[in-house]
Amino acid sequence: MKTKRARFAAVTLAILLAVVATSAMTQISCYNSVAFGENADSPLKGSAENIKAWDIQKVFRKVNELYNDRVVSISTEQTVKVQQHPFFDDPFFNQFFGNQFRGQQAPRYQKRRGLGSGFIISKDGFVCTNQHVIKGVDKVTVKVNEKSYEAEIVGYDERTDLALLKIKSREKFTPVFIGDSDKVSVGDWAIAIGNPFGLDKTFTVGVISATARRDVDMMGGSQSHIQTDASINPGNSGGPLINIDGEVIGINRMIYSNSGGYMGIGFAIPMNQAKIVLEQLKEHKKVRRGFIGVQIVPFTEEYAKEIGLATNEGALVGAVVPNGPADKAGMAVGDVITKINDRDIKGFSDLIGEVEKAGIGKTLKMKVWRNKADVNLFVTVKERD
């Protein structure tokens, strides 16, 4: 009797389990039958227009892969002095608390850390970055992919905000491809890769918004910048600005912002300018700047017409340094420098740029406008003291 009851209970349990399983399968089947979105492919997929966009997207992916081990993140460490609260030196404070804080009046020190970006420019481990990334630091670490290396500061130039590092390793590294920044035009694709806010290998895309932007940081001089709307944020400093061919055309330097964050306006140092500085930093650990010994003054359209020129393009000489290079070459006050080595000079910045690019000891052919006629002078560049 007990055996029959046991069999009956087992059969009943099996039936119940089967019912539950069937119910569960029915529910799953019902859920699977619910469709979210269209079952068919988007009508844009595979279209002629989309194929063109996909081709560009593939190029972006290839650029990202190409620069995976060429762009580096830079971390710095600096020891800074931290003063104690001024109350510790206050006699009134000591009346109440005695001398128990006197031993704490000595300054304390703490480590301050910073982040930036850079890129490899030689197989033996030279790295380009911004001067403000490594300014005043005690230690520099360069991270290539997931491997970290200690680096030394070879040299830096505050005026151009460029710095040259050397990775302390005998390994062979993969340098970037250098492009011609003089060929950059407004509307060209622009790709920025860097380490914003510590987010390593961040890839952003935009276009070239302007070229030859000058005096963007109120430093003056000949420094010009490439402007881009590719997203650049704190930590991108020193990273490369890359064209659609995968060539570095600039070094990301700064942004224009009221909030400290990205607002669509970023500036990069043109690579052709940077190469000159980096070569000098490698050879001399500093930048040797040339001069010709002239002072340039404002040149108005009215005065240009008065002396027989159609426009006020050129550099008007307001003073000549006695026994300087220009003086020895025959330059005179009132001369308008219009060309250097057959390159047009539109103003002071062009003049400075050509002199610095020429290098110490080079002789420049200068065309000047004097007494309503062109005069050719030959000026040898000397090193600025």
Disulfide bonds with the S-S distance in Angstrom:
none
